[in-house]
């Protein structure tokens, strides 16, 4: 499971290079979160998590503050979350999460990514049942038994704890996100999270052949270039990650 998480992070790293697009996506997500749950991160825990994640990804404070101020003002766009599922090149399973103020535009752009790469857009629920919606935390360490003991003593529901290459990866149901983070930070006050996020973790993996790789890369690049696409999850294992 840890490898699948790392692969997904690596696949999305290209987006992180386009800073303006990353800022825009974070700004949109923070705006929606603040508008729906309130602009105070002390009472809106989802907003606090998102702000911390944005800062870790080096999103400037003024981008975060502008999105929150815009939400607090009550004006602005009416973004709605949209999720699309299907099968990408090499028959890998794909979940595409979007935020959009124009459903017709978004579905047209996402469908275009699928049709131009010989992929297949499916119905709602086509592949999500083959993923687990998980809270994922990763940090440096090598003692999975000690971590598991800390979480069990805190009565946290844990799915899995893995240690690989000097890194601990903790998986838990997405509803346990704050319980996991609280337990770990209280037990290890100096802990630094390499990753702390909600993610769709695939239950199975699909090997992408060398022949399918160019189309898979084109597919991912097209999705990442869509302004309305916030995140892409897949179960593809590429030749370079094997």
Order of alpha helices (4+ residues) and beta strands (2+ residues): alpha-alpha-alpha-alpha-beta-beta-alpha-beta-beta-alpha-beta-beta-alpha-beta-beta-alpha-beta-beta
